[in-house]
Amino acid sequence: MGKDDGYQYRWAYNLAAHCLVGTKQPSGTSLFGEICGPLENRVIQKEMMSCVLNFNITHVPMGAGEVEPRRAIANREIQPGSKFPTSAAVKEDNPEQSFHIAELTGRNVFVGVPGAFTGTCTAQIPGYISAYEQFKEKGIDNVYVVAVNDVFVLKAWKTQLAPDGTKVRFIADDKAELTLALGMLFDASPLLGGPRSKRYVVITDGDKITSVAVEPVPGEVTITAADKVLPLL
């Protein structure tokens, strides 16, 4: 297939009956700069479309020279005052058993990270593990670490970060349902192979979101470090 043949690639990720669609461009910049890096002759425009496909690449005719405007690949980022998407299915200990964070009570902290075992995430999360009791003293019921990874990866990462155990809960959003519902999905394919979570912190009171912090660059930790979040509680 030639690069100017007027086709778009359909990137098929089985993400809660959604897929990513991109239009080829001669050059461009990834959605979030440093974690993805520059893109040359790659897809830079993404649009969520309803479909269920397996992991493969197909192409769909668009008409020669047709170019669509660049769009985000997820819903608008959730805002304070919104209801937490408790219907999204996630996993924790059992890869065959999904559950919903359906009955959020008290105050909770959700820490979204792009990927388990990545350098920045591995440097960030120990701050929450070591400060867990400080979060409890601030009235936080649970601290959740959320990543678009499978259960096996999250459990191995948790063991590496806390070999003696931790009460911080590591949540595998393996189908990206929760991340998508929060509007935190972004294209990390050049570095991590597919869509991943932005680096964020969401604080809830019951099922109501009271605070949202999203790193401008997912490869950096500034406003989402544990010591930056604690004073806000």
Phi, psi and omega in degrees: 000126180282158186283348180244032187272008175074023177250153170252147174275138171257110178276119188254104174244131181282081184244084176051052178061038176228158171218165180257136180237133182229151176252131182293138177229154182294328178197169179170188181235143181293165185300324185230043166049258197292329181285333180259329181078178180291151179245131176239123181053040180236174179285129177237350179250131182234147177215131178286133176227147179284120175186162175234114182225163175271178180285091173205176179239127175236176177225149185231130181295136178242341188105130185303132174079359181286131181227128178265154177294152180291137180224161176288161182259009180215175176295166176299140180305135180296149186242156174305141184098343179282162175275137177294137183286080186287350181275352180291136181272130178225177180225160179226294184253329186248118181294345181259002185232111176270157175213166179244138176280069195276332184239073178285121177236155180067203181252136184224152178241126176248124181247110179267136180227151181295325183190134174299146177071355175287154188301312183293318180294321180292333175278333184280312192293328176305333177298323178285324179295313182288335182261013186305314181294330175293323175295320178298319179296335178274002178092017178273130181280315182216148171245123181247132171256124185241131177217149175277074177221167178276169184300319183299317180294314181296320180294319179295320180294317178301317179296321178294317184284329183224073183299336178266006179096158177204152176272355172294132184264131181256116187252125178268109176265066193293337176257005179062023180295313180292315181300318179294317181295329177279351183075028185249014180275136176218165184275106177250022187300324180298331182251319187247003171089355181178189179295140178221178180277141167295165176271114187214166169228128175240129178249133182239153170233107193067225177262013179262132178278125183255338182207142178224130175229128181233128178293132177298327178238114183300338180278005180235154176240110178234285184279351182253009174292149182303318182288346175271333181278322183307315181295345182274350186273000000 
